[in-house]
Amino acid sequence: MKDPIEPLPTSWEFDLTEVEAGEDLVAVGGDLRAGTLLEAYRSGVFPMGLGEHGARPLGWWSPDPRGVLLPGAAHASRSLRRSLRHFEMRVDTAFDEVLAACADPSREGRWITPEIGDAYTELHALGWAHSIETWRDGELVGGLYGLAVGGLFAGESMFHRATDASKAAVLAMAGFVFADGDPRRMIDVQWATDHLRTLGVVSIPRADYLERLDAALDAPPPTFTP
């Protein structure tokens, strides 16, 4: 896998030093250029629109607490392990399809706009964004997409069309990210939902997240080899 291409730098700065504890929304406005997005993730921030279904104005978020999956914490129940036997995991073979499924306008709580989709498609073309895909009998039945920046994998969204297909993608992601045993690595899932907690996700204070983020960014990117 080729090294990602560094885009032009952004003129925006993401300074969290004055953000109050417990405040998730840290900024409004800006743009979705590749350089801006990478600077955001390197600063502990990600975008999500404040309008209906994720429309503008553009919001920038740094949840406190933050949902993360840490090395050695991934967990699969017995029933999930049985399901895994029926899936094939792939990486970056259907990024556009995964993103489209995550952005499906029929989904409740949808927030991925065409503008967001275009921005992450560009990051994929530059080598930063990746899709982890769950296949069964030649059909895409689940998956997720996110950014790999150094030893950080920032998960953005996931979907499933078969039971346990999205959970399989999360576990596969953890397998790739933590394969080399480097303790600096971290998976960011933004908010720790009940669904994700069953897989080992926990919530940590923003200050702890930012400290771990600094260490993770110094680690080399994972190798996505199924």
TAHU-V854591 format. One record per run of one state. SS is the DSSP state (helix for helix, strand for strand, loop for the rest). FROM is the first residue (numbers start at 0). TO is the last residue. If there is no record, write none. Layout:
BEGIN
ss->SS from->FROM to->TO
ss->SS from->FROM to->TO
END
This chain:
BEGIN
ss->loop from->0 to->23
ss->strand from->24 to->27
ss->loop from->28 to->32
ss->helix from->33 to->41
ss->loop from->42 to->44
ss->strand from->45 to->48
ss->loop from->49 to->50
ss->helix from->51 to->53
ss->loop from->54 to->56
ss->strand from->57 to->60
ss->loop from->61 to->64
ss->strand from->65 to->69
ss->loop from->70 to->76
ss->helix from->77 to->83
ss->loop from->84 to->86
ss->strand from->87 to->90
ss->loop from->91 to->93
ss->helix from->94 to->101
ss->loop from->102 to->112
ss->helix from->113 to->124
ss->loop from->125 to->127
ss->strand from->128 to->135
ss->loop from->136 to->137
ss->strand from->138 to->148
ss->loop from->149 to->150
ss->strand from->151 to->159
ss->loop from->160 to->163
ss->helix from->164 to->176
ss->loop from->177 to->184
ss->strand from->185 to->189
ss->loop from->190 to->192
ss->helix from->193 to->196
ss->loop from->197 to->200
ss->strand from->201 to->203
ss->loop from->204 to->204
ss->helix from->205 to->216
ss->loop from->217 to->225
END
